[in-house]
Structures are given as C-alpha cells and as structure tokens.
Amino acid sequence: MSTITAAITAVGGYVPDFVLTNKLLETMVDTNDEWITSRTGIKERRILKDDNLGTSYLCIKAAEDLIAKGNVNPLEIDMVIVASTTPDMPVAATAVYVATQIGATNAFAYDLQAACSGFLYAMSTADAYIKSGKYKKVLIIGADKMSSIIDYTDRATCIIFGDGGGAALLEPNYEGLGIQDEFLRSDGVGRDFLKIDAGGSLLPASADTVAKRQHYVFQDGKTVYKYAVTGMADVSEKILQRNNLTKDDVDWLVAHQANKRIIDATASRIGLEEDKVLVNIHKYGNTTSGTLPLLLFDFEKKFKKGDNLIFAAFGGGFTWGAIYLKWAY
Ligand code: COA
C-alpha cells in the first residue's frame, strides 16, 4: 500500500469590494502614503463595510468560489476548519455556520485560533487527519474581518490590517505530493505585545473596557517586528535544511503578509530570488488568517504539479512555523 500524503486539490478566495487606500487613511489619522509604503509595503486594503456581515460571510464566499472552480460536491466534505481571530461570535463556532451555509451537511466543523498562523496550523491539522486515513476531504478556511477589532484612531495598527479570506481543500494523494514536512512553534511571551485585552474570560467586556478602547487590537509593533523577522526566517531555514533543500529547489515562498520587510528578510535568509516570493500585501494589507490562502488564490495559475512551496507565518501569541508542500495539480 502506498503512503498517504495530504495535498491541496482546490483553492478559493474572497475580498470585499471597498478599497481603503493610504490616501483615504491620511484623512482619518496622522499618517501618509510614503510612511506606510516604505515601512510596510501596503498601498491599500479591503474592508467589509456591511455592519450586518461578519467573518462567516468572507468564509462562505471563499468556500463557494472553491466549490465552483474545483467542481466540489459539498456533501462529500468530511470536515470544515475555520481559522480566524475574528469569529462571528465568541460562542457558536463560525465554522459550523459556514459548513451548513455552503451545503457541507455531512461534515463536522470547528474554529481554530492561532492569529496570523491560523491557516498554517489548520494545514497541519488537515494533514494529520488525512494521513491517518480517518477523513478524505478536509476544507480549511482562513479569514478575518480585522476591521471589526481595529481602532481607526490608532495610526500604529489601523494602517496594517484588512479584511479577506481564502480556502483550500485537502485530499489524500498517493503520488507523494502535498504536505511533506512541518515545523510549528509557539511562545506565550508574545501575549504582552499583540493582544486584545478585553472581551475574554480574563477581562470580560464592560462599559469601562469599551471606554478604555480595550476591545481593540493593541500591538507593540517594534517588538513584534523583531520576533517576526527572526521567527519566520529561522523556521524557513530550518525546514529547508532538514529536507535537504537548497534555494534552487524552492519554487515559491508563500509567506504571511504582515510587512514587506519581514517577507524580504525571510527570503533573504534562505537566499531566494525575488521572482519566487509571492507578494500581495500592497493590495490587501495584513488579513491575519487570510494571507496564506489569499496568496494561493491570487497565484494558483503560476503553480505547476510538483512545484515546491514553502509556507511560513508568524502571528500573535506568539505562533509561527513553516510547512513544505509539493503542489499536486
Ligand atoms: N504614520 C506615520 N508615522 C507613524 C505611524 C503612521 N501610521 N505609525 C507610527 N508612526 C511613527 C511613530 O510614532 C514613531 O514616531 P517617533 O519616532 O516620533 O516616536 C515612528 O513613526 C516610528 O514608529 P515605529 O513604531 O518605531 O515604526 P516601525 O518602523 O517599527 O514600523 C510597524 C511600525 C507597525 C510597521 C512595524 O513595527 C511592524 O511592521 N511591526 C510588525 C507588525 C506585524 O508583523 N504584525 C503582525 C504580526 S503577524
């Protein structure tokens, strides 16, 4: 019997129509296009404007795109994982609602929260379920409505984040394609530097926490930057080394889009040429759990069967890691 690996067999994505440009941000906070572009590489981001729609809307749109393009029968999906930091509600998992809405009525579903590494961790979960032979079709979705937790009076955070999401279907592969290796890490030291203070069990939401704006994202950008640069580069180098890959063996770097300078530092550490580094941060900003699948969504047509993709991410918590995958179609 040949070994089972977990391969991506279809992808989908969705970003809302409204474009929040750097120019528009200049009218909202004390910032400018030159500062944002040179520090982050971001030119614009998408915002889900409708107050009645949450992250589930982004997930459903991305999954529907995947189902249509991949000609997938939703009734055959075994499980649905939604990686998100901005679930629709604290209780009643977003994934459960999404699975029902897309017609995946034979699936079980749950949410996974690992900040910007959420999609990477979801890939790992899907890989384990498929390799074990337990399930055959696992739909993973990474999406965030970051605008719901961003303080648009705080110039240090509001320039970075955007809304959007993407989806990938993982299935068994018997040709050795798909996920080859993973190196995932986490470190609780991170929770002081990137967090939302209120709204959880430690500090439940109250009039006081709202008045103090503690329901918004707080980020110590400089510290997070330092950890992210080192963390993402380290794991990328590690996964190449332990799979005996040189830079010439890597076809694409699929790196979390938090800051163009962090992506460049990762690419530089593994000696990768610019044309192998996938970038769409200028269009979407940091969509948290959405960045990796949105790269797959935007660049799917470039990939060839057998291509070596290195995924890398770093996020709040801290959480980070890298995955080595061979493209299957
Ligand atoms: N526009 C203009 N000036 C700004 C600004 C903005 N939007 N935000 C901050 N500044 C100012 C600061 O007040 C500071 O001014 P000062 O020197 O007079 O005090 C100066 O610019 C430098 O600020 P600093 O925070 O040191 O900038 P930076 O080079 O570290 O860049 C980030 C800020 C947020 C872009 C950067 O730290 C970063 O990308 N961090 C990691 C983000 C990340 O990866 N987050 C998600 C993890 S997944």
Residues whose N, C-alpha, C, O or C-beta is under 5 A from the ligand:
A	BS01	COA	D30 T31 N32 W35 R39 T40 C116 R155 A156 I159 G221 K222 V224 Y225 A228 A258 N259 F314 G315 G316
